[in-house]
């Protein structure tokens, strides 16, 4: 049965195709008209988009980003920040509670992964890794390792140092001590020396954070915070408390 192009109506050519050991079978070739070519290109672009989304999601959904931030939109400004992260630059998001620090950090992290999701020959995959963790969860995991036979404190640290991008949320929360100051110091120092970016959120400025940890430690934190200040683009997040806005909006519905 003769097939025709759905766009120009021209009869479609046929070619014999055979696998080794099989009888030849006729296959219908695509039309070479402009409309048919455009339709095939659009179909290929859509397939590429879905493959990229799948490859990106496999990393994004396993990164530890909280569910409430899983669907943040990555706008133009976020891709600009993603390019800075790719260069090895870090970000320090500072502001009061509820201002959107974590949201902004996740936007930048999402854009970073999207930038690094592409096809290499035949494989479409996200070529970078991401880990989201709160400072308190990091300290908790380090302490938990003390009572385990299958891992130690250094194993936990290596996982944090091994990822390409680490989002460290709420740094400075809780009561700082000499042990926590030493671990923050190590994390910042080793990732910075390796050129691996950080996206840090905190309600304290770098100077305020340095003072808090210096009071608990041996005074070396100020030097490391000075290095952090040099490695990071400091992003001050201001404005109304988004959590309160969401609360009042929900109450009015």
N, C-alpha and C positions, 0 to 999 in steps of 0.2 A: 504494500500500500504506500502510495506516494505521500510524503509529508511536505508541508509548506511552511514557510516562515510566518509567524503570527504578526509580524510587523510589516514586511514588504510583500508578502504573498508569494515570493519566489520559491520554486521547488528546491528542497534541500538535497545536497549531494549525499551519496552513500559510499562507504568504503568497506572492504572486507577486512575483518580483524580476527586473528587466530592466536591462541595460546599454544605453546609447544604440546604436541600430542592431541590437539583438539581440531575439529573441523572449523574452517573459516565461517564467520558469521557476519552478516552485513550490519553496519552501524550507521546511524544518521549523523552527519556532520552539522555543526552549527552554521548559521547563515553569517555572511560577512558584511551585511548591511550595517549602517551606523547605529540604527535603533537596537539591533540585536546585540551588537558589541557593547553598547552602553548598558543594556540590561544585564549582560554577563558581568561587566565590571562592577555594577551596583550590587549584584548578588555576591560576588567575591569579596567586596568591601564589607558587606554585612556579615559574611561568614568569618572574616578576619576579626571583626569587632567582637563577635561572640567568643571566638577562641581566645582573644586577648583578655576579655572579661573573666573567662573561666580560669585562665592561668594566673591572673592577678588575684582573683578571689581565693585561690588555694593558699596563697601566702597571707593575704589580708585577714581572712577569717580565722586563721590559726595564730595570729600575732599576739593575742591577749588583749587587743583593744576592746574596751567594754562595749556591750551591745548598744548602749545609748549613743555611742560615737561611731558605730559601724557604718552608718549611712550618711556621714557628713559629705557635703558637696565640695569638690575641689575646684575652686574658681581660678581665675587668671593669676591672682596674687600668690596663690598656693604653688603654682607651677614655677613662679619666679623663685620662691623659697626652696622648692624642690631642687632647682638647679644649683642653688647655694649649697644644699646638702650633698649633692653629687660631687661638688668641688671639695668636699670635706669640711665645709663650714658648719658650725653648730648654731642652735637657737636657744635662747633663754627667755621664756614667756613669763612675765611677772605681772601680778595684779591681785586685787582682792578676790575673795571667794565669789564664785558665780559670774565672773566677768567674761568667761569664755576662753580661758587659757588652754585647757585641755582640748577643747573643740578646735582651737587654732593649731595646736600641735598635731592633732590627728589629721587635720586638713593637709598640712605640710607633709606628713608621713604618707598619706594616701597618694598625694601627687608624686612623691618620691618613688613609690612602687610602680605607679602607672608609667612614669618616665622610663623605668627599667624593665618594662614588660614588652618584649618584642620577639620576632621570629629570627632564630639563628639557623640558617639553611632550612630545615624542615620542621624544627622544633619551636613551638611557641611557648614561652615560659617567662616567669618573673625571675630575673637574674640576681635580685637582692633579697636579703632577709630583714625582718623587722620584729622587734620585741617591745611590747608595752608593759610597763610594770610601775607600780607606785613605789615610792621610797620605803614606805612601811612594809610592803610585801617583800621587797628586796631584803630588808633587815630580817624579816621573819624567816625567809628561806635560808638565809645564812645561818641563823641560830638553829633552825630545825636540823640542818646538816650535822650539827655537833653530836646528835643522838642517833645518827644513821650509820650503818656499816658499809652501805653501798655508795656513799658519796661523802665528800668533805666540803669545807668552805671554799676551797679553791675550785672545785668542780662547778659550784654555783657561779662563781665569779667568771670562769672561763665561758660559760654560756652567755653571760651578759657582755663579755668582751668580744665574743665571736660573731655576734650579729652585725650586719652592715649598718643598721640604724637602730638606736635604742631611744625609746621615749621614756623618760624618767619623770613620773608625775608626782606633784606635791612634795618636792624636796624641801626639807626644813620642818616638816610636820612632826609633832611629837616632841619629846624631851631629848635634846642632843646629848650624847655622851662621848667619851674619848674613843670608844670602840667604833661607834657609828661615824664619827669624824674621820677616823683612819680609813674606813671602808669607802666613804665618799671620796676621800683624797685619792685612794688607789684607783677607783673607777674613772675619775676625771683624768688622772695622770696617764693611765694606760691607754684609754681610748684616744685621748688627745695626741699622745706620742705615736699611736698607730694610724692617725689620720682618719679615724672612724667617727662620724658625726653623732651628736647627741641632740635631742630635743627635750629640754628640761622645762618643767613648769614649777612655779613657786609663788607663794604670796609674799616672799621676801626678796628684796633687791639683792644683788650679789654682795654688796657691802654689808647689809644686814645679816645675810646668811653666813658670811665670813665671821662676823662678830659672834653669832650664836655658837658656831662650831669652835671658834678659838677659845671661848670661855670654857668649853667642855674638854678641849684637847690640849696640845702642848704648844700652841701658838704658831704652828707651821701652816695652818689652814689659810691664813691671809695671803701667803705667797702663791698657793695653788689657786685661790679664788682670783688672784690677779691674772694668772694664766687663763683661767676660765673666761674672764672678762675679755681677754685678747682673742680667744678662740670663737667666742659667741657673738652673734647679732642679738642684742637685747631688744625684745619686743614688749613694750609696756601696753597692757590691755586694760582699758578704762571703760567707764560707762556704767549703766544701771546693772543691778543684780539680775541676771537672766533667770535664775531659779525662782526668784520672787515674782518676776513678770509672768513666768509660766504658771505659777501657783494661782495668782490672781486671775489670769485668763481662764484657767480651768474652773475656778470658783464661779465665774460669771456665766459659764456655759449652761 
